[in-house]
Amino acid sequence: MSVHDDPRAWNRPAPGRPRGGVSMPSWRWLTEIMWRIEHSFGRARADARPEEDTRVRIFVILCLFSAVFVCLALGAVNAALLAPKGGIWSGGQPNAVDRADVVDRNGALLATNIVHYGFYIDPAQVWDRGAAAAQIKRALPRVSMSRLNKVLSGDRRLIVMPGLTPGEKAAVHGLALGGVTFEPEDRRVYPLGVSATHVLGVTDTGGQGLTGAELAFNREIRDAGARGENFPLSIDLRVQGVLENELARAVEESQAKGAVGIIADVQTGEILGMASWPTGDRLNRATSAHYEMGSVFKTFTVAAGLDTGRADMNTRFDASEAFMIGKRRITDFHATNQVLTLEEVYLHSSNIGTSRLAVEMGPNTMRDYFTRFGLLDAAPIELHESARPRRPTKWDDSTLASLSFGYGIMITPLQMSAAMGALTNGGRFVPLTLRKGGRPNAEVRQVVSPETSLTLLDLLRRNVVRGSGGRADAPGLRVGGKTGSANKLVNGRYDPTHAVGTFAAVFPADGPLNARRYSILILIDEPGSYPRTGGFVAAPAVGRIADRIAPFLGVERRADPYRTALGEKIPAFEDVGGDGR
């Protein structure tokens, strides 16, 4: 009896509908289909029609391949068009972290994610462990041999090394060794190496920010990554590069132990550049190091005197002899031994003059203005590393005198940068920020009057063309600023061989109070060269930086009442010179 004559074949229930009306499991339904196909083949052979048998088989194979191709095509369309957006690698990498690229204010890349690979070995599948170790070391020189040998001598699959680059993975994979496998890992990388390293910070292997902007904006960076967007910072990579370059030059010239540089927009508080040297040091000196900064504090003392009406530019102070407070004797670095106007006190950087003014104003006024300038609290910025200052515990006359010229209080460079911004933007204290466009809900407060701010801008400019800041001038850019020099406390005594030299600048110092204006702070920590004062070790770097970044910031060169656009002296204006303090 032929197969197709078998009555059992014709009495089988239809696929999916067995006897009794009970549904058939899917696998039995598939089995039933395969049986019917094979039954067709059998009938073709029984009827002596082999060509029919071949056509049926070809048709079945064609249908199967077509079905597979359609499924793959639908899957690809779904992945490309319908899958949710994520981070740069999240689509094809299960361990990807949805963390956005960090870019500068112009879109230049600062941080991104790149897939690396974990390198695993199952020693049970390695034929010759000694030979395998030797080959792997040649292909991957930075592998730890102790770790490699430990894994090879074990009895289970273990990781040998995380973080292989695609090139390293290819080199090891090309050895064709048994038991070697790789697992993708999402790694945060910084294409510019150590540039802006203290600003950017780092993340852990799980994609959580640990320091710097990575920590400060951790949630926002992850959210931007999930949306497939970049996260911009206020940093301008061109300005940052100039700052780092000139800071390194200043360190080399002064043979210094360390240095800090900060460049900010005084109107918005945006930081355009921030550098801490040495770059390999984990300490961000801009946010976390404390310094007595010396005579730059005279700017705040004079501002308080002007703003309260206790003094004006023509108020006279007796600096003809030392100022005595009890048994303490306060003198000037380069004594003039004469009565000075307030302007001359500032231009000659007279400790005696500012001490007399501070004592006259008293502790309540001095504490009030130091609070207004943000000198008694941590600098308000997104960075978690921003440290609180080391403040005086008492505010007697001797302390007031010290505070007036920058001793008795240790602050961070960020605090100084924020305070100088408040003096040069119309008197508004604007919190510093690393967010492009500024902080949308920042608390801006008026700390001095616009008139006081305008007077200080002119005084800062005069200090560069007549006083101690001459080495900071840049042709046509109207740089203003104040030098600062302080000796460090070593074993209970101030040691002149351990000094700090600072220059706090603004440019352009002219124009309306709401004009675009930028602050530059350079601090040189323990210069080894002599002289160690801010006018010699920090001011020249400020002038070079202003000269180089002005084109990026759109600051045009032109004349002012003191200098031509080429930096030449206006004949009607006479320099008196400065001592660099």
Summary of the structure (lengths in Angstrom):
residues: 581
radius of gyration: 36.7
end to end distance: 118.0
largest distance: 135.1
contacts: 1984
relative contact order: 0.09
helix: 40%
strand: 19%
